[in-house]
Amino acid sequence: MKRILVLYKELAGYFIACLDELCLKHNVQADVIAYPVNADAPFKFKHSERISIYSRASISDQELSRMVAAEDYDLIFTGGWFDKGYLAALKHRKCPALLGFDNAWSGSLKQQLSTFYGRIFLKPLFDYAFVPGSRQAVFASKLGFQEKSIIRGAYSCNVAKFSSVIQQPQRHNRLIYAGRYSPEKYVQPLFERFHKLAEKEFPNWELHCIGTGPLWNERLQSPHIVHHGFMQPDELLAFMNTGNAFILPSTFEPWGVAVHEFAAAGYPLILSDAVGAAEAFLETTKNGYLFQAGNVDALEDALHTIMSQSRAQLLEMGHHSRALACSITPESWATSVAGMMR
């Protein structure tokens, strides 16, 4: 049996699903060290017995370095470069190391300066970069990773699970938003423009919002908008049977696994061009619409277009979303990681 050490920040259900796939299908034992989950998204996880999870707070930097030096791992997977203790421990590794990150290359001065640090101090610690898409792949190359060492497909939802959502011919006219209530998600303009359209032209449409965050107390109260708060994954899965379009209007969204989840569930999509996952799961007009991030009029136009579609058109778009969702799966994720193990 092979062994992997995962050094992570906040775990999420989709990552656990991928790790389960790796452990069960490729005969792997996983030790995971992670930080507590975000208070705005207190997910409860289920995982196989082959995964052992430890709190980062319970393991000192010295203990972690001893663990890396003493244990016989076949791969060390580090999520990002935020923890200096994680990076220091990698200096004692005896196996390949994998750097996973979703930072998208923007070409900013800060990023350009960071690449000098990365090439000197970061890249020597790792053999591979595991990234979700093309923008992140560019960043990896700037950090000094060769093309053959940059592996894409780093994020996958549990495609089989979300594909189980039943396509109901008589779904409600419901647009769904799932994410944090925070400025970078562009939720306030979404609330305002949706309310405007529902009042004037689309009284039978509703916007259902799932999540919480710093803007929760400032949420717009409207007869056309329902604020559900946080949902556990099983609750969200059941609720997904009731909607017929998904929106993520973020001004900053390096990837966005929720896009993959709703695509797998057969939802047409409205995404801003800041959402990284659009490159994999959105083909404009075929299964949704892309609009310029931060442009409130473009947001309204996209809303108007999707709300003008017939049920048959929305259903057809949803079928195309399902097909695109299958391009990245926990199986492909696990195969990629297994291929990097010694």
DODO-244077 format. One record per residue (C-alpha): residue number from 1; x, y, z; residue in three letters. Coordinates in Angstrom, 2 decimals, m for minus. Example, Ala and Ser with C-alpha at 12.3 -4.5 7.8 and 13.67 -1.06 7.14 Angstrom:
2
<atom n="1" x="12.30" y="m4.50" z="7.80" res="ala"/>
<atom n="2" x="13.67" y="m1.06" z="7.14" res="ser"/>
//
This chain:
342
<atom n="1" x="0.00" y="0.00" z="0.00" res="met"/>
<atom n="2" x="1.29" y="3.44" z="m0.93" res="lys"/>
<atom n="3" x="1.13" y="6.43" z="1.41" res="arg"/>
<atom n="4" x="0.48" y="10.14" z="0.86" res="ile"/>
<atom n="5" x="0.89" y="13.04" z="3.27" res="leu"/>
<atom n="6" x="m1.44" y="15.96" z="2.64" res="val"/>
<atom n="7" x="m0.58" y="19.37" z="4.12" res="leu"/>
<atom n="8" x="m3.67" y="21.51" z="3.65" res="tyr"/>
<atom n="9" x="m5.50" y="24.59" z="4.79" res="lys"/>
<atom n="10" x="m9.30" y="24.20" z="4.97" res="glu"/>
<atom n="11" x="m10.71" y="20.89" z="3.81" res="leu"/>
<atom n="12" x="m13.80" y="20.72" z="1.61" res="ala"/>
<atom n="13" x="m16.16" y="17.93" z="0.65" res="gly"/>
<atom n="14" x="m15.01" y="17.84" z="m2.96" res="tyr"/>
<atom n="15" x="m11.37" y="17.35" z="m1.90" res="phe"/>
<atom n="16" x="m12.33" y="14.53" z="0.45" res="ile"/>
<atom n="17" x="m14.27" y="12.83" z="m2.38" res="ala"/>
<atom n="18" x="m11.18" y="12.97" z="m4.59" res="cys"/>
<atom n="19" x="m8.92" y="11.70" z="m1.82" res="leu"/>
<atom n="20" x="m11.35" y="8.84" z="m1.14" res="asp"/>
<atom n="21" x="m11.15" y="7.89" z="m4.81" res="glu"/>
<atom n="22" x="m7.35" y="7.87" z="m4.66" res="leu"/>
<atom n="23" x="m7.27" y="5.74" z="m1.52" res="cys"/>
<atom n="24" x="m9.88" y="3.19" z="m2.56" res="leu"/>
<atom n="25" x="m9.04" y="2.78" z="m6.25" res="lys"/>
<atom n="26" x="m5.26" y="3.08" z="m6.06" res="his"/>
<atom n="27" x="m4.59" y="1.32" z="m2.72" res="asn"/>
<atom n="28" x="m3.36" y="4.40" z="m0.85" res="val"/>
<atom n="29" x="m3.29" y="5.42" z="2.83" res="gln"/>
<atom n="30" x="m3.58" y="9.18" z="3.44" res="ala"/>
<atom n="31" x="m2.44" y="11.24" z="6.42" res="asp"/>
<atom n="32" x="m3.99" y="14.70" z="6.28" res="val"/>
<atom n="33" x="m2.97" y="17.73" z="8.34" res="ile"/>
<atom n="34" x="m5.39" y="20.64" z="8.01" res="ala"/>
<atom n="35" x="m6.70" y="23.82" z="9.55" res="tyr"/>
<atom n="36" x="m10.24" y="24.16" z="10.99" res="pro"/>
<atom n="37" x="m13.00" y="24.71" z="8.44" res="val"/>
<atom n="38" x="m14.28" y="28.24" z="7.76" res="asn"/>
<atom n="39" x="m16.96" y="29.34" z="10.23" res="ala"/>
<atom n="40" x="m19.07" y="30.55" z="7.29" res="asp"/>
<atom n="41" x="m19.06" y="27.04" z="5.82" res="ala"/>
<atom n="42" x="m18.99" y="24.50" z="8.69" res="pro"/>
<atom n="43" x="m19.10" y="21.39" z="6.51" res="phe"/>
<atom n="44" x="m19.31" y="17.94" z="8.08" res="lys"/>
<atom n="45" x="m17.20" y="15.37" z="6.26" res="phe"/>
<atom n="46" x="m17.49" y="11.65" z="5.75" res="lys"/>
<atom n="47" x="m14.48" y="9.71" z="4.51" res="his"/>
<atom n="48" x="m13.03" y="6.23" z="4.26" res="ser"/>
<atom n="49" x="m10.99" y="4.59" z="7.00" res="glu"/>
<atom n="50" x="m7.92" y="4.98" z="4.83" res="arg"/>
<atom n="51" x="m7.90" y="8.74" z="5.52" res="ile"/>
<atom n="52" x="m6.61" y="10.02" z="8.87" res="ser"/>
<atom n="53" x="m7.12" y="13.72" z="9.58" res="ile"/>
<atom n="54" x="m5.08" y="15.68" z="12.13" res="tyr"/>
<atom n="55" x="m5.43" y="19.27" z="13.29" res="ser"/>
<atom n="56" x="m2.59" y="21.58" z="12.28" res="arg"/>
<atom n="57" x="m2.74" y="23.14" z="15.75" res="ala"/>
<atom n="58" x="m1.87" y="19.77" z="17.32" res="ser"/>
<atom n="59" x="1.36" y="19.33" z="15.34" res="ile"/>
<atom n="60" x="4.32" y="21.64" z="15.81" res="ser"/>
<atom n="61" x="6.68" y="22.58" z="13.02" res="asp"/>
<atom n="62" x="9.39" y="20.41" z="14.61" res="gln"/>
<atom n="63" x="7.07" y="17.40" z="14.88" res="glu"/>
<atom n="64" x="6.03" y="17.84" z="11.27" res="leu"/>
<atom n="65" x="9.64" y="17.92" z="10.08" res="ser"/>
<atom n="66" x="10.36" y="14.74" z="12.05" res="arg"/>
<atom n="67" x="7.29" y="13.08" z="10.53" res="met"/>
<atom n="68" x="8.37" y="13.93" z="6.98" res="val"/>
<atom n="69" x="11.90" y="12.69" z="7.63" res="ala"/>
<atom n="70" x="10.90" y="9.47" z="9.42" res="ala"/>
<atom n="71" x="7.75" y="8.25" z="7.68" res="glu"/>
<atom n="72" x="7.87" y="6.34" z="4.42" res="asp"/>
<atom n="73" x="5.60" y="8.44" z="2.18" res="tyr"/>
<atom n="74" x="5.33" y="8.06" z="m1.59" res="asp"/>
<atom n="75" x="4.10" y="11.63" z="m2.18" res="leu"/>
<atom n="76" x="3.66" y="14.82" z="m0.19" res="ile"/>
<atom n="77" x="0.85" y="17.08" z="m1.39" res="phe"/>
<atom n="78" x="0.97" y="20.66" z="m0.11" res="thr"/>
<atom n="79" x="m1.98" y="22.95" z="m0.75" res="gly"/>
<atom n="80" x="m0.38" y="26.36" z="m1.37" res="gly"/>
<atom n="81" x="2.61" y="28.06" z="0.20" res="trp"/>
<atom n="82" x="0.94" y="29.94" z="3.06" res="phe"/>
<atom n="83" x="2.35" y="27.81" z="5.92" res="asp"/>
<atom n="84" x="6.09" y="28.24" z="6.54" res="lys"/>
<atom n="85" x="6.10" y="25.13" z="8.72" res="gly"/>
<atom n="86" x="4.80" y="23.04" z="5.83" res="tyr"/>
<atom n="87" x="7.51" y="24.39" z="3.55" res="leu"/>
<atom n="88" x="10.26" y="23.86" z="6.12" res="ala"/>
<atom n="89" x="9.23" y="20.25" z="6.60" res="ala"/>
<atom n="90" x="9.55" y="19.57" z="2.87" res="leu"/>
<atom n="91" x="13.30" y="20.07" z="3.13" res="lys"/>
<atom n="92" x="13.41" y="16.67" z="4.89" res="his"/>
<atom n="93" x="11.37" y="14.76" z="2.30" res="arg"/>
<atom n="94" x="12.51" y="11.51" z="0.71" res="lys"/>
<atom n="95" x="9.77" y="11.35" z="m1.94" res="cys"/>
<atom n="96" x="8.23" y="13.52" z="m4.68" res="pro"/>
<atom n="97" x="6.40" y="16.65" z="m3.58" res="ala"/>
<atom n="98" x="3.35" y="18.20" z="m5.20" res="leu"/>
<atom n="99" x="2.34" y="21.86" z="m4.94" res="leu"/>
<atom n="100" x="m1.38" y="22.46" z="m5.41" res="gly"/>
<atom n="101" x="m2.70" y="26.00" z="m5.84" res="phe"/>
<atom n="102" x="m5.42" y="28.01" z="m7.57" res="asp"/>
<atom n="103" x="m3.73" y="31.42" z="m7.79" res="asn"/>
<atom n="104" x="m4.48" y="32.69" z="m11.28" res="ala"/>
<atom n="105" x="m1.80" y="34.60" z="m13.16" res="trp"/>
<atom n="106" x="m2.78" y="38.25" z="m13.63" res="ser"/>
<atom n="107" x="0.62" y="39.74" z="m14.39" res="gly"/>
<atom n="108" x="0.41" y="42.18" z="m11.49" res="ser"/>
<atom n="109" x="3.61" y="43.71" z="m10.10" res="leu"/>
<atom n="110" x="3.11" y="41.75" z="m6.88" res="lys"/>
<atom n="111" x="2.90" y="38.49" z="m8.80" res="gln"/>
<atom n="112" x="5.89" y="39.31" z="m10.95" res="gln"/>
<atom n="113" x="7.97" y="40.00" z="m7.85" res="leu"/>
<atom n="114" x="6.70" y="36.83" z="m6.19" res="ser"/>
<atom n="115" x="7.99" y="34.71" z="m9.06" res="thr"/>
<atom n="116" x="11.57" y="35.68" z="m8.20" res="phe"/>
<atom n="117" x="11.03" y="34.42" z="m4.65" res="tyr"/>
<atom n="118" x="9.20" y="31.37" z="m5.97" res="gly"/>
<atom n="119" x="11.94" y="30.29" z="m8.36" res="arg"/>
<atom n="120" x="14.62" y="30.55" z="m5.68" res="ile"/>
<atom n="121" x="12.89" y="29.34" z="m2.51" res="phe"/>
<atom n="122" x="9.65" y="27.58" z="m3.54" res="leu"/>
<atom n="123" x="10.23" y="25.64" z="m6.72" res="lys"/>
<atom n="124" x="13.23" y="23.64" z="m5.36" res="pro"/>
<atom n="125" x="10.89" y="22.08" z="m2.78" res="leu"/>
<atom n="126" x="8.50" y="20.61" z="m5.35" res="phe"/>
<atom n="127" x="8.56" y="18.24" z="m8.29" res="asp"/>
<atom n="128" x="5.06" y="18.96" z="m9.62" res="tyr"/>
<atom n="129" x="2.46" y="21.71" z="m9.71" res="ala"/>
<atom n="130" x="m1.20" y="20.64" z="m9.58" res="phe"/>
<atom n="131" x="m3.52" y="23.40" z="m10.82" res="val"/>
<atom n="132" x="m7.18" y="23.66" z="m11.88" res="pro"/>
<atom n="133" x="m6.89" y="25.57" z="m15.15" res="gly"/>
<atom n="134" x="m4.90" y="27.53" z="m17.71" res="ser"/>
<atom n="135" x="m4.50" y="30.76" z="m15.71" res="arg"/>
<atom n="136" x="m2.94" y="28.81" z="m12.86" res="gln"/>
<atom n="137" x="m0.76" y="26.85" z="m15.29" res="ala"/>
<atom n="138" x="0.74" y="30.13" z="m16.50" res="val"/>
<atom n="139" x="1.57" y="31.05" z="m12.90" res="phe"/>
<atom n="140" x="3.18" y="27.63" z="m12.38" res="ala"/>
<atom n="141" x="5.39" y="28.15" z="m15.42" res="ser"/>
<atom n="142" x="6.41" y="31.58" z="m14.09" res="lys"/>
<atom n="143" x="7.44" y="29.86" z="m10.85" res="leu"/>
<atom n="144" x="9.79" y="27.64" z="m12.82" res="gly"/>
<atom n="145" x="7.80" y="24.44" z="m13.35" res="phe"/>
<atom n="146" x="8.32" y="22.78" z="m16.73" res="gln"/>
<atom n="147" x="5.24" y="22.04" z="m18.82" res="glu"/>
<atom n="148" x="5.56" y="18.28" z="m18.21" res="lys"/>
<atom n="149" x="5.50" y="18.92" z="m14.45" res="ser"/>
<atom n="150" x="2.34" y="21.07" z="m14.51" res="ile"/>
<atom n="151" x="m0.71" y="18.86" z="m14.06" res="ile"/>
<atom n="152" x="m4.20" y="20.28" z="m14.61" res="arg"/>
<atom n="153" x="m7.52" y="19.16" z="m13.13" res="gly"/>
<atom n="154" x="m6.67" y="19.90" z="m9.49" res="ala"/>
<atom n="155" x="m10.28" y="20.56" z="m8.49" res="tyr"/>
<atom n="156" x="m13.19" y="18.23" z="m9.07" res="ser"/>
<atom n="157" x="m16.60" y="17.99" z="m7.50" res="cys"/>
<atom n="158" x="m18.16" y="14.60" z="m6.79" res="asn"/>
<atom n="159" x="m19.56" y="14.33" z="m10.32" res="val"/>
<atom n="160" x="m21.50" y="11.11" z="m9.72" res="ala"/>
<atom n="161" x="m23.19" y="12.58" z="m6.67" res="lys"/>
<atom n="162" x="m24.33" y="15.79" z="m8.34" res="phe"/>
<atom n="163" x="m25.30" y="14.00" z="m11.53" res="ser"/>
<atom n="164" x="m27.92" y="12.20" z="m9.44" res="ser"/>
<atom n="165" x="m30.00" y="15.40" z="m9.33" res="val"/>
<atom n="166" x="m33.24" y="14.61" z="m11.12" res="ile"/>
<atom n="167" x="m34.08" y="16.69" z="m14.16" res="gln"/>
<atom n="168" x="m37.67" y="17.70" z="m13.45" res="gln"/>
<atom n="169" x="m39.56" y="18.95" z="m16.54" res="pro"/>
<atom n="170" x="m41.69" y="21.22" z="m14.36" res="gln"/>
<atom n="171" x="m39.01" y="22.85" z="m12.27" res="arg"/>
<atom n="172" x="m39.82" y="26.15" z="m10.67" res="his"/>
<atom n="173" x="m38.47" y="29.33" z="m12.27" res="asn"/>
<atom n="174" x="m35.63" y="29.48" z="m9.78" res="arg"/>
<atom n="175" x="m32.21" y="30.98" z="m10.23" res="leu"/>
<atom n="176" x="m29.80" y="29.71" z="m7.56" res="ile"/>
<atom n="177" x="m26.75" y="31.40" z="m6.07" res="tyr"/>
<atom n="178" x="m24.50" y="29.37" z="m3.76" res="ala"/>
<atom n="179" x="m21.54" y="31.09" z="m2.12" res="gly"/>
<atom n="180" x="m20.43" y="33.51" z="0.55" res="arg"/>
<atom n="181" x="m22.15" y="36.82" z="1.14" res="tyr"/>
<atom n="182" x="m19.05" y="38.94" z="0.61" res="ser"/>
<atom n="183" x="m18.08" y="41.88" z="m1.62" res="pro"/>
<atom n="184" x="m15.97" y="39.88" z="m4.10" res="glu"/>
<atom n="185" x="m18.98" y="37.65" z="m4.84" res="lys"/>
<atom n="186" x="m20.87" y="40.71" z="m6.16" res="tyr"/>
<atom n="187" x="m24.03" y="39.65" z="m4.35" res="val"/>
<atom n="188" x="m25.52" y="43.09" z="m3.64" res="gln"/>
<atom n="189" x="m25.70" y="44.11" z="m7.34" res="pro"/>
<atom n="190" x="m27.11" y="40.65" z="m8.08" res="leu"/>
<atom n="191" x="m29.88" y="41.13" z="m5.53" res="phe"/>
<atom n="192" x="m30.73" y="44.60" z="m6.81" res="glu"/>
<atom n="193" x="m30.81" y="43.77" z="m10.52" res="arg"/>
<atom n="194" x="m32.70" y="40.52" z="m10.05" res="phe"/>
<atom n="195" x="m35.33" y="42.31" z="m7.94" res="his"/>
<atom n="196" x="m35.67" y="44.96" z="m10.65" res="lys"/>
<atom n="197" x="m36.22" y="42.40" z="m13.41" res="leu"/>
<atom n="198" x="m38.63" y="40.31" z="m11.35" res="ala"/>
<atom n="199" x="m40.70" y="43.38" z="m10.51" res="glu"/>
<atom n="200" x="m40.90" y="44.61" z="m14.12" res="lys"/>
<atom n="201" x="m40.83" y="41.59" z="m16.43" res="glu"/>
<atom n="202" x="m40.42" y="38.25" z="m14.68" res="phe"/>
<atom n="203" x="m42.77" y="38.05" z="m11.67" res="pro"/>
<atom n="204" x="m42.73" y="34.24" z="m11.75" res="asn"/>
<atom n="205" x="m38.97" y="34.01" z="m11.24" res="trp"/>
<atom n="206" x="m37.28" y="33.70" z="m7.84" res="glu"/>
<atom n="207" x="m33.66" y="34.01" z="m6.76" res="leu"/>
<atom n="208" x="m32.69" y="31.49" z="m4.07" res="his"/>
<atom n="209" x="m29.43" y="32.19" z="m2.26" res="cys"/>
<atom n="210" x="m27.48" y="29.65" z="m0.21" res="ile"/>
<atom n="211" x="m24.67" y="30.73" z="2.06" res="gly"/>
<atom n="212" x="m23.70" y="33.29" z="4.66" res="thr"/>
<atom n="213" x="m20.90" y="35.77" z="5.29" res="gly"/>
<atom n="214" x="m20.05" y="39.37" z="6.24" res="pro"/>
<atom n="215" x="m22.82" y="40.89" z="4.07" res="leu"/>
<atom n="216" x="m25.56" y="38.66" z="5.47" res="trp"/>
<atom n="217" x="m27.09" y="41.41" z="7.60" res="asn"/>
<atom n="218" x="m27.12" y="43.75" z="4.58" res="glu"/>
<atom n="219" x="m28.92" y="41.33" z="2.27" res="arg"/>
<atom n="220" x="m31.75" y="42.76" z="0.21" res="leu"/>
<atom n="221" x="m35.19" y="41.75" z="1.44" res="gln"/>
<atom n="222" x="m37.45" y="41.15" z="m1.55" res="ser"/>
<atom n="223" x="m40.53" y="39.00" z="m2.23" res="pro"/>
<atom n="224" x="m38.60" y="37.60" z="m5.21" res="his"/>
<atom n="225" x="m35.46" y="36.63" z="m3.26" res="ile"/>
<atom n="226" x="m35.15" y="33.85" z="m0.67" res="val"/>
<atom n="227" x="m32.11" y="33.75" z="1.62" res="his"/>
<atom n="228" x="m31.63" y="30.22" z="2.95" res="his"/>
<atom n="229" x="m28.37" y="30.60" z="4.86" res="gly"/>
<atom n="230" x="m25.79" y="27.82" z="5.02" res="phe"/>
<atom n="231" x="m26.68" y="24.29" z="3.88" res="met"/>
<atom n="232" x="m24.84" y="21.04" z="4.45" res="gln"/>
<atom n="233" x="m23.97" y="19.20" z="1.20" res="pro"/>
<atom n="234" x="m26.86" y="16.73" z="1.45" res="asp"/>
<atom n="235" x="m29.31" y="19.58" z="2.01" res="glu"/>
<atom n="236" x="m27.93" y="21.43" z="m1.01" res="leu"/>
<atom n="237" x="m28.15" y="18.30" z="m3.15" res="leu"/>
<atom n="238" x="m31.85" y="17.87" z="m2.32" res="ala"/>
<atom n="239" x="m32.53" y="21.55" z="m2.94" res="phe"/>
<atom n="240" x="m30.90" y="21.40" z="m6.37" res="met"/>
<atom n="241" x="m33.92" y="19.47" z="m7.64" res="asn"/>
<atom n="242" x="m35.98" y="22.66" z="m7.37" res="thr"/>
<atom n="243" x="m34.04" y="25.14" z="m9.53" res="gly"/>
<atom n="244" x="m33.29" y="25.62" z="m13.20" res="asn"/>
<atom n="245" x="m30.33" y="27.99" z="m13.52" res="ala"/>
<atom n="246" x="m27.20" y="28.87" z="m11.50" res="phe"/>
<atom n="247" x="m25.32" y="32.15" z="m11.15" res="ile"/>
<atom n="248" x="m21.88" y="33.06" z="m9.80" res="leu"/>
<atom n="249" x="m21.23" y="36.78" z="m10.46" res="pro"/>
<atom n="250" x="m17.89" y="37.11" z="m8.61" res="ser"/>
<atom n="251" x="m15.35" y="39.84" z="m9.30" res="thr"/>
<atom n="252" x="m12.65" y="37.51" z="m7.90" res="phe"/>
<atom n="253" x="m12.95" y="33.73" z="m8.24" res="glu"/>
<atom n="254" x="m9.75" y="31.83" z="m9.10" res="pro"/>
<atom n="255" x="m11.80" y="28.71" z="m9.89" res="trp"/>
<atom n="256" x="m15.17" y="27.97" z="m8.22" res="gly"/>
<atom n="257" x="m16.01" y="24.30" z="m7.59" res="val"/>
<atom n="258" x="m19.69" y="25.22" z="m7.16" res="ala"/>
<atom n="259" x="m19.76" y="25.82" z="m10.93" res="val"/>
<atom n="260" x="m18.71" y="22.21" z="m11.50" res="his"/>
<atom n="261" x="m21.34" y="20.97" z="m9.02" res="glu"/>
<atom n="262" x="m24.21" y="22.79" z="m10.68" res="phe"/>
<atom n="263" x="m23.00" y="21.86" z="m14.15" res="ala"/>
<atom n="264" x="m22.98" y="18.20" z="m13.13" res="ala"/>
<atom n="265" x="m26.52" y="18.66" z="m11.81" res="ala"/>
<atom n="266" x="m27.64" y="19.86" z="m15.23" res="gly"/>
<atom n="267" x="m27.91" y="23.60" z="m14.65" res="tyr"/>
<atom n="268" x="m27.50" y="26.35" z="m17.23" res="pro"/>
<atom n="269" x="m24.89" y="28.82" z="m15.95" res="leu"/>
<atom n="270" x="m24.44" y="32.58" z="m15.65" res="ile"/>
<atom n="271" x="m20.83" y="33.39" z="m14.77" res="leu"/>
<atom n="272" x="m18.65" y="36.47" z="m14.70" res="ser"/>
<atom n="273" x="m15.44" y="36.33" z="m16.70" res="asp"/>
<atom n="274" x="m13.54" y="36.41" z="m13.39" res="ala"/>
<atom n="275" x="m14.70" y="32.86" z="m12.61" res="val"/>
<atom n="276" x="m11.85" y="30.52" z="m13.54" res="gly"/>
<atom n="277" x="m14.07" y="27.44" z="m13.87" res="ala"/>
<atom n="278" x="m15.85" y="29.03" z="m16.82" res="ala"/>
<atom n="279" x="m13.03" y="27.83" z="m19.08" res="glu"/>
<atom n="280" x="m13.95" y="24.20" z="m18.38" res="ala"/>
<atom n="281" x="m17.70" y="24.26" z="m17.81" res="phe"/>
<atom n="282" x="m19.24" y="27.10" z="m19.82" res="leu"/>
<atom n="283" x="m19.71" y="27.35" z="m23.56" res="glu"/>
<atom n="284" x="m21.48" y="30.63" z="m24.21" res="thr"/>
<atom n="285" x="m25.07" y="30.26" z="m25.52" res="thr"/>
<atom n="286" x="m24.76" y="26.44" z="m25.45" res="lys"/>
<atom n="287" x="m25.13" y="26.07" z="m21.69" res="asn"/>
<atom n="288" x="m25.12" y="29.60" z="m20.34" res="gly"/>
<atom n="289" x="m23.78" y="33.12" z="m20.54" res="tyr"/>
<atom n="290" x="m20.60" y="34.96" z="m19.58" res="leu"/>
<atom n="291" x="m20.56" y="38.62" z="m18.59" res="phe"/>
<atom n="292" x="m17.88" y="41.16" z="m17.73" res="gln"/>
<atom n="293" x="m17.06" y="41.04" z="m14.02" res="ala"/>
<atom n="294" x="m18.12" y="44.14" z="m12.13" res="gly"/>
<atom n="295" x="m20.32" y="45.43" z="m14.97" res="asn"/>
<atom n="296" x="m23.78" y="45.65" z="m13.45" res="val"/>
<atom n="297" x="m25.52" y="46.33" z="m16.78" res="asp"/>
<atom n="298" x="m23.86" y="43.26" z="m18.32" res="ala"/>
<atom n="299" x="m25.02" y="41.28" z="m15.30" res="leu"/>
<atom n="300" x="m28.58" y="42.47" z="m15.85" res="glu"/>
<atom n="301" x="m28.40" y="41.57" z="m19.56" res="asp"/>
<atom n="302" x="m27.26" y="38.05" z="m18.72" res="ala"/>
<atom n="303" x="m30.05" y="37.68" z="m16.17" res="leu"/>
<atom n="304" x="m32.61" y="38.90" z="m18.69" res="his"/>
<atom n="305" x="m31.37" y="36.46" z="m21.32" res="thr"/>
<atom n="306" x="m31.50" y="33.38" z="m19.10" res="ile"/>
<atom n="307" x="m34.89" y="34.33" z="m17.64" res="met"/>
<atom n="308" x="m36.28" y="34.73" z="m21.16" res="ser"/>
<atom n="309" x="m35.51" y="31.11" z="m22.10" res="gln"/>
<atom n="310" x="m38.26" y="28.52" z="m22.30" res="ser"/>
<atom n="311" x="m38.19" y="25.49" z="m20.00" res="arg"/>
<atom n="312" x="m37.25" y="23.31" z="m22.98" res="ala"/>
<atom n="313" x="m34.32" y="25.59" z="m23.83" res="gln"/>
<atom n="314" x="m33.09" y="25.61" z="m20.23" res="leu"/>
<atom n="315" x="m33.33" y="21.83" z="m20.08" res="leu"/>
<atom n="316" x="m31.30" y="21.47" z="m23.27" res="glu"/>
<atom n="317" x="m28.65" y="23.84" z="m21.92" res="met"/>
<atom n="318" x="m28.55" y="21.77" z="m18.75" res="gly"/>
<atom n="319" x="m27.83" y="18.61" z="m20.75" res="his"/>
<atom n="320" x="m24.80" y="20.36" z="m22.25" res="his"/>
<atom n="321" x="m23.64" y="21.38" z="m18.76" res="ser"/>
<atom n="322" x="m23.76" y="17.76" z="m17.66" res="arg"/>
<atom n="323" x="m21.59" y="16.72" z="m20.61" res="ala"/>
<atom n="324" x="m18.98" y="19.39" z="m19.86" res="leu"/>
<atom n="325" x="m18.94" y="18.43" z="m16.16" res="ala"/>
<atom n="326" x="m17.61" y="14.98" z="m17.05" res="cys"/>
<atom n="327" x="m14.34" y="16.45" z="m18.37" res="ser"/>
<atom n="328" x="m12.95" y="16.51" z="m14.81" res="ile"/>
<atom n="329" x="m13.87" y="13.87" z="m12.22" res="thr"/>
<atom n="330" x="m12.57" y="12.42" z="m8.95" res="pro"/>
<atom n="331" x="m11.39" y="9.47" z="m11.05" res="glu"/>
<atom n="332" x="m9.25" y="11.69" z="m13.29" res="ser"/>
<atom n="333" x="m7.99" y="13.56" z="m10.19" res="trp"/>
<atom n="334" x="m6.98" y="10.33" z="m8.47" res="ala"/>
<atom n="335" x="m5.27" y="8.99" z="m11.59" res="thr"/>
<atom n="336" x="m3.23" y="12.18" z="m11.88" res="ser"/>
<atom n="337" x="m2.10" y="12.08" z="m8.24" res="val"/>
<atom n="338" x="m1.34" y="8.35" z="m8.37" res="ala"/>
<atom n="339" x="0.86" y="9.01" z="m11.39" res="gly"/>
<atom n="340" x="3.00" y="11.39" z="m9.35" res="met"/>
<atom n="341" x="3.66" y="8.90" z="m6.55" res="met"/>
<atom n="342" x="7.02" y="7.14" z="m6.53" res="arg"/>
//
